[in-house]
Amino acid sequence: MQARLTVLSLAFHGGTNLAIKDQEVEKNDTASQVEENKKTCGTIEASKTDSRSEKLSRQLEALQGELELEQRKSTDLANRMRYLQADIANLQRQSDRRVSEVRTQVKLTWILEVLSIKEDLDRALGVAKESQEKSSSLLDGLVLVISRIENILKLESVEVIRANVGSKFDPSLHEALAFQETDHEEQGTILAVISPGYSVDGKVIKPAMVEVARRKEKPIKEVFDGLVDSGPSGDLEIEEKSNSKKP
């Protein structure tokens, strides 16, 4: 009986040990499977990460290319804008210059017309003063009108160019309407002032009309006689020297 119990006990303990060993084997297999699964998952995750990184890098390169393209477009547009601004500024300056030239020309035309009227009034005033029938009211009216015109011209910066008798003729300020031959004055001397000149802002718009002295020319006969008197003796000497050299 005791021997049977011993055998049963050994059988029980042996089966228990086998079960334990089987459990340990199963645990080891499970652990190795888990490790393999982990490795597989790690490999899959790494491949997924690499593909995502590559995809992101390609997207980044594409975005950088688009950014560079847009930057070039922006630079081109900025350059065009600067060129357009420069063209607009040039056109504005040209327009302002043309408007200023037109205004100046209109102003000068108007001033010349007013000066022409003033000169007519000055001549009328001179005739009225020399007339035997002097009308004080007429003279006063002419003087008043001339005075008002002179005030208007002063407001427009019109200055009188005065030519003095005895001074030298200046072609930039004077215009010779007549010449008089004389031996008493140097050539180019102003002998008489016919009408004064005018300037606006330093620019001559009407030169002073003057009479200018000119040297008196000798008659052709006197010039010819002088050449004849001085010429023959020299010619004779040359002829004598040339003849003396002949054999």
C-alpha positions, 0 to 999 in steps of 0.5 A: 500500500505504501509502495503504491502511494509512493508511485502515485506521488512520484507520478503526480510530482512528475506530471506537475513538473512537466506541466510547469515545464510546458508553461515555461516553454509556452512563456518563452515562446510567447516572449520570443513572439512578442519580441519578434512582433516588437521587432516587426512593428519597429521595422514597420514603424521605421519604414513608415517614418522613412517614407513620411520623412522622404515625402516631407522632404519632397514636399519641402523641396517643392515648396522651396522651389515655389517660394523661389519662383514667387520671389523672382516674380516679386523681384521682377514686379518690384523692378517693373514698378520702379521703372514705371515710377521713373517713367511717370516722374519723367513724364510729370517733369516733361509735362510741367516743363511744357506747361511752364514753357506755354505759360511763359510764351503766353505771358511774353506774347501778352506783355509784348502786346501791352508794350506795343500799346504803351509805345503807341500811347507814348508817341501820342503823348509826345505829339500831344505835348508838341501840338499847339492846341494843348488839352490838359484833360487829354494829356492827363488821361494819356499820362494816367493810362501810361502810368497804369500800364507801367504799374502792370508791367512792374508787377510782371517783372518787366524791366526797361533796357535803357540805351545811353547815347555815347555808349557802345553797341551791345548786340545782346541788348540793342538792335541797330535800326540805322547807321550813320557814317561819322569821323567823330565817333568810334564805330559801334557808338550809339548816336541816338535811341529810337525806343527803349528795350524790355526784359522779363526776369533777366531775359530780353524780350524786346531789344532797344532800337538805336542808331549806331555810328559807322566809320566813313568809307573812303571813295574808291578813287582815293583808295585806288590813288593811294595804291598807285602812289605807293605801288609803282616804285616798289614794282620798278625796284623789283623789275630792276633787280630781276633785270640785273640778274639776267645775263 
